[in-house]
């Protein structure tokens, strides 16, 4: 019987198909570019149902309105061979169909069934975590990883998944233990490195974070653009805290932006870093225009609220007309989404969109009003704590620029709890205290 590199059954595959399957599984877990080899493998071995299903899944990770159409080609092709496919492949095909239809609850139920029967199918565990991450459900991310822990004790990627899930559920001590175990098993485990960077950021271990990532970056070879740029993004956050602006610009210009500038995650990474740089007092020059040039196609993109809000901010910062189109698309989505999506779009994403637009346009009291309303529920739009902190920083900046000194001081003191030595934070707090004392 054929098996993939993790010991999961494969119904049929020629050499090209099986190699593509293994490249996809191992590359997906390791965030390496070889995962994309599945596209050529599916073409070279069209009778390999699993390779064809995985090719469809790869297209869905594009996170763009065009992804569904591209994935449909492979979904339909795989359907023709389902009669002789094994049960895992049949369930994965059904999962792909539910994913394409944005029926995430049904996709997750299928994922649960697959993982219960095939606990070494870590690609499906990773997919399950990805779907829950995009809905802000960290508890489910942790549950599904723990469900297969006993079957994968020596697998570094499972420990990396556990580490990030523990971090997102605020268990930082266990997250660090799992991340370090993953890295002991495999030094080049970028998701574990990423999880440990989250822990250090959340505990104000800024200098240690820089030192750790300076050592880890030697292993960031052959990574896909998301993982490469995102770990550099984390490194830049530490340097912002340290007031090391020159290194932040170097990270942005050479490692965060420009790797795959048309990809969703590269775009939002650039938007969120540029925003943080400006909030910290850096002059970013014409960099907004460059990012906006690549985001023009996002004018109607409401695939995920987490992404759409950042596209909107970047387009508005560059003064692009596409920002108006995207805001209208967000309004339409809020009133037409499925039951599963409607509340997050209507109650969270739409008012947050009003807030980020107002901030981008310099309407700071309006930005403070809307962002204060939505920030307590932003977990629902997906993204990590560190990523969603963008909106907290925009709220703080809006209060500062509106002269809301008491509100700003409260937020600054809260931030000092996890970033006590931050140069821009302490500079702002000194200014706010001086304003408040003068007022007294």
N, C-alpha and C positions, 0 to 999 in steps of 0.2 A: 504494500500500500504506500502511495506517495504521501509525504509529509512536508510541511514547511519547516523553516529553520527553528521553530519553537516546538515542533512535534505535533502540529495540528494537521488533520487529514485533508488531503487534496484529492478530488475525485479523478481528475485527469489533467495532465499537463505535459507538453514536450519540454525539452531542455530550455528553450527560450522562455516559455511560460513559467516554469518553476523558478528559473533565475529571477525573472521579473517579480514574481510573488515574494521571494526572499528579499530582494532589493527593496520592495515596498514596505514589507513588515519591519525589517531592520532599519531602513532609512526613516520610516515614520517614527519609530521609537527613538532613534538617535538624532532626529532633526537634520538628517543629511540629504544632500541633493539626489543621492541615488534612488530615493523613493520615486522620483519622476520617471525612472526607467520602466515603470509599469506600463506607460503609454505605448512605448515601442514593443514591449513584450506582448501586450494585448493584440496589437496588429500582427505581430509575427506568429502568434499562436491563437487564432480566432476561436478555436474549439475549447480553449481553456476558460471555463466559466469563471473561476475565481480571479484570474488575472483581469478579465473583462469587468467584473464587479469592482475590483480595486481601482481600475482606471476611472470608473465612474465616480468613486469616492474621492479620488484625487482631484477631479474637476470641481467637486463641491467645496473643497477646501480653498478654492479661488475666492470665495466670499464676495461674489459679484452677481449682478442680475443675469449675466450670460452663462453662469455656471450650470444652471439647470438644463439648458438646451444642450450643452456639450455633454453633460452626464447622461442625458436621455439616450444618446446614441449607444452608449455602452450598456445601459440598463436594458434596452430593447434587444440588443445583440445577445446579452447573457440569458435573457428569457427563453430564447430558442433552445438552449441546452439544459434547462433546468430539470427536465425529466430524468436525466441520468446524473445530475449533480448530487452531492451528498447533503445531508440535512443542514450542516453548518452553512454551506454555500447557498442553499435555498433560503435560509433565514437571513443571511447577509444580503441577498438580493432583495428580499422584502424590506429590510432595514434601509437599503439605499433608496428604494421607492418612497418610503415614508419620509426620509431625509429630504428628498427632492420636493416632496409635497409640503414641506415645512410642518409635518405632523410629528413634532419632536416627542411628545409623550408616547406615541406608538413606536417610534424608532427606539426610544429608550427601553420600552418593554421588551422589544425584540432583542436589544442588546443584553438585557438581563438574562433572557432565555439562553442566548448563545454562550454567555460567560459562565452560567451555571453548569452547562453541559461540557464546555471546553475551557476550563480555567487557565489554560496556558495560551489562550488567544489574547495576547496582550495588545494587539492592534485594536481589537474591539473594545478592550478596557480603555485604551487611550481615546478612542472615538467617543465612548460613553462619557468620559471626563470632559472632553472638548465640548460636547453638547450641553452638559450641565454648567460648565464654565461660562458659556455664552448666555446662560440664564441666571448666573449668580448663585447657583446652588452648590456651595462648597461641601455641604454635608453629604450630598450624593456623590460628589467626587471622591470623598474619603471612603464612603461605604463601599463603592464598587472596587476600589483598590484593595481595601482590606479583605474583601470577599475572596480574593485569589492569592492572598499573601502566602498562605501555607504551601501553595503549589509552585511558588516562584521565589523562594527565599534567597536563591543565589543570583537572581536576575537584577542587575543594577538599574534597569529602566523602571522596573516595578517600584523599587525603593525611591527613585526620583519622582515617580507619580505620587507615592505616599507622602514624600516630603512636601511637595507643593500643596497637596490637599490639606495636610496638617497645618501648613502656614496659613492657608486661606480660612481655616477654621480657628485661627488665633492660638493654636498650640505650638508656639515657636520652639520650645525645648525639644519636643518630639520631632518637629520638622527638621531641626538641625541634626538630630541623631540619625534620621533616615537619610538626609542628604549626605552626611559624612560616610554612612555605610555604602551608599551608592557609589561615591567617589573612591572608596577603598576597593570596591569591586571593579570599577572602571574609571580611571582618571578622566577620560574624555566622556563625561556624561553631562552635557550642557544643561539639561533640564534640572538636574540636581544642583549644578552650579548656580543656576537661576534661582532655585528655591532658597539656597543658602544666602544669595544676595538679598532676597526679600527679607529673610530673617534679620540680617545685619542692618538693613535699612530700617526695619521696624523697631530695632533696639538701639538705634543711634550709634552703631559701631562703624562709623564712617571711614575712619582711617584703616581699620581692619578690612572693611569692604573693598577699598581701593587696592590694598595689598593682595587680597585674595583674588580679585579679578585680574590684576596685573599678572599674576602667576597663571591663572586659568586661561587667559586669552591665547596662550601658546597652543592650546588644543582646539581653538575655534577654526579649524580647517575643514573644508568640504561640507560645511553646514549650509542649510537652506537660508535664504535671505532673512526670514523672520528670526530665526534663532541667533544668527550672527548679529543682526542689527539690534535685536532686543537686549542681548547681553551687553552690548556696547551702550545702549540706552541706559541700562541700570548703572553701568560704570559712570556715565555722565551725571546721573543724579547725585552720586556721592561727591563728584567734583563741584557741582553746584553748591552743595552744602558747605564745602570747604572754601568756597569763594575762588576756586581755581578756574577762572573764566577762560583762560587760554586753552586749557585742556578740554574744556567743554566744547569750545568751537572746533577743536581738532577732531573730537569724537563725532560731532554732528557732520562735519564736512567730509570726513573720510571713512566713516564706519556706520553711521546711522542712516544717512540719506544718500541715495544714488546707487544703491546696490541693485534693487529691482524697483524703481520708482513708480511703476504702475501697479504694484501689488498693494492690497488693502493694508496689511500690517505694517509695511514700510511707510506708507503714507501717514497712518495715524501715529506711528512712532515719531515721525518728523514733526507732525503738528503738535503733539503733546510736549516734545522737547523744546521746540521753538517757543511755545507759550510759557513754559517754565523759565526759559532763558530770559524772556522779556520781563516776566514778573520779578526775576532776580536782578533786574536792572541792566541787562545786556542789550546792546544795539545789534539786532540781527540783520540789519541792512535789507537787501532785496530777497532774502531767502523765502519769504512767504510767497512771492510771485512764482518762484521756481516750483515750489510744491503745488501751488494752485494750478499751474500749467498741466500737471499730471493728474489733477483731480477733476478736471472739467467733465470727464465722463461720469462723475458721481452725481450729476445734477438730479437724478431720479433714483438714486441708490438707497433703498431702505431695507437691505438684506438683514442688517443687525442694528439696533438702536445705538449700541456702543460705538460702532463705526460711523454711523450717519452723523452723530453729534459732533464728532471730530472733523469729518469732512466739512460740515457746515461752518465750524469755527475757522478752519483754514481758508475756505473760499471767501468768507466774509472778511477775514483779516487782509486778504489780497484785493478786496473790493470787486470781486467777480460777480457778474450777473447770475451765474449758475447757483449762487447761494440762495437767491430768491426762488429759483426752481426747486432746489432741494428742500427749502423750508415748506413750500407748498406740498411737496411729496410727503414730508413728515406729517403735515396736517391731514392729508388724505389717508395715509396709513393709519393714523390714530383713530379715524372714524370708519375704516373699512377692514381692519385686520381681523383675523380669525379670533375666536373666543380665547384661545391660548395666548395670543399676542396682544389683544386689544388693550388690556389694562396697563401693560407696561408702556405701550405707545401713547395712550391717551393720558394716563395719570402721571407718567414720569418723563418719557422722552419729549413729548410736545412742550410742556412747560420748561424743561431743561433746554430745549432748543431756543425758546424765547430768551432764556438767560444767557446762553453762550453767544447768541446773535447780539444782544445788547452789549455784552462785554466787548466783543470784537469791534463794535461800532462806537465804543467810547461812551455808551449810555450806562454809566456805572450804577447809579441808584436803581435803575430798572433791572440791571443784571443781578444786583444783590437781592432784590425782592424775589425774583424767580428762582435763583440758585439756592437761596435759603429754604424755599419751599420744597424743592426737589431733592436736595442733597441727602436727606435722611433715607430716601428710597432708591438711591442710585445703584445699590447692589443688584437690583432687578434687571438692569440693562446689560449685565455681564462685565467682563474684564476683571482684573485683579485689584486688590486694595491699592497697590502702587499706581496702577493705571488710572483708576477712578479718582485718585487724589488730585488729578488735574482739575477736576471740577471744584474740589475744596479750595485749591489754590486760586482759582478764578473768583470764587466767592470772597475769599480773604482780600484779594487784590481789589475787587469791586468796593468792599467796605473801606479800604484804605483810600482809594481814589475818590470816594464819596465823602470822606471826612467823618465816617462813622467810627470814631476813635474807640469808644467803649466796646463795640462789637468786634472791632479788629483786635483789640488787646485780648479779649477773651479767646479768640481763635488762635492768636499767636502763643499765648500761654499754654493752650492745649497742645499745640504742635511742639513746644519745647519738651514735652514729656517724652517724645520719641526722637527728637533731633535737637538736643540741648545746645550743641555747639555750632549750629548752622550760622554761617556768616550773614547771608541775606536775612534770615529770620531775626537774628539779634539786632541787626541794623534797623530793621523795621520796628522792632519792639522799642528800641531806644527812641526812635522818632515819635512813636505813638505815645509813649510815656511823657515825653517832653510836651507834646500837644495837650495831653490831659492835665499835666501839672500847670501849664500856662492858663488853661481854661479855669482851673481851680483858683 
